[in-house]
Amino acid sequence: MENPDALKHETVLDTGAEQLGKTYAQALLAASQKQGKTDLIVQQLSELVDDYLANNPKLAAAFASPRIDVEEKNRVIDRLFGETFDPMLVTFLKVMASRDRLGQLAAVRQGLVEKYDEMSGRVLAKVRTAVPLDDNLRSQITERLGGVLNKEVRLQEVVDADLIGGMVIRIGDTVFDSSVATRLEGIAKRAREGFSSRLMENFDQLTQ
C-alpha cells in the first residue's frame, strides 16, 4: 500500500504551478530544439532542481522570495551558473527571475521532462520500492516494461521504507501495486537477501 503522504507529495502539484510549468517548459523545449541542445538543457535543469535547490533550502527560498529583487537574483544566477550552465538556460533563468517565477523551477523541469519524453516516444514509469534497485533489477524492470508497453521506458525511482517485499509502479494515472499492506517498524534494517527475487516475482504478476 502506498504511503498516502508520499503519494500526495508526488502527484498533487498545485494546478496553477503545474500549468505554468508546462507553459515555460514548452517555450524552453522549443528554443532548445532549435539549437539542438535539448538533452543538455534537460540534464542541466534537472541538476539545478535535484542538486542545487533540493540540497540548499536557502537558495530555494531566495529564488522563491518576492522580497529579493531581480538584480540580486540575477547576480546569484551568474555567480552559481554563469560559467557551468549553457547560456540558453542561464538566460531562461533570468527571464523567470524577471517574472518572479523562479520558485516554479521544479514544475518547469517536470513539464520539460514530460514533454521531451512524449516527443521522443518514451514513457515515464515511477517505481517505488522498499530498498534501492540494483543495476540488474533496474535493467530487468526497464526491459520488461518496455516489452509490455512497446515503448522505451525511463524509470523514476523512489525508495519507500513502508513498502514490504514489493513495489508500486505508476505509469501516467495508472498504478500497479504489488506491495504488502502490513507495515513494520524498522523496515530500513531488513536484510536485503532474497529481496530481489521476491520483487521480480511480484513484477512478473504485474506484467502478465
Secondary structure, DSSP 8 states (H G I E B T S, - for coil): ---HHHHHHHH---HHHHHHHHHHHHHHHHHHHHTT-HHHHHHHHHHIIIIIITT-HHHHHHHH-TTS-HHHHHHHHHHHHTTTS-HHHHHHHHHHHHTT-GGGHHHHHHHHHHHHHHHHTEEEEEEEESS---HHHHHHHHHHHHHHHTSEEEEEEEE-TT-BS-EEEEETTEEEE--BS---TTGGGS--TTHHHHHHHHHHHHT-
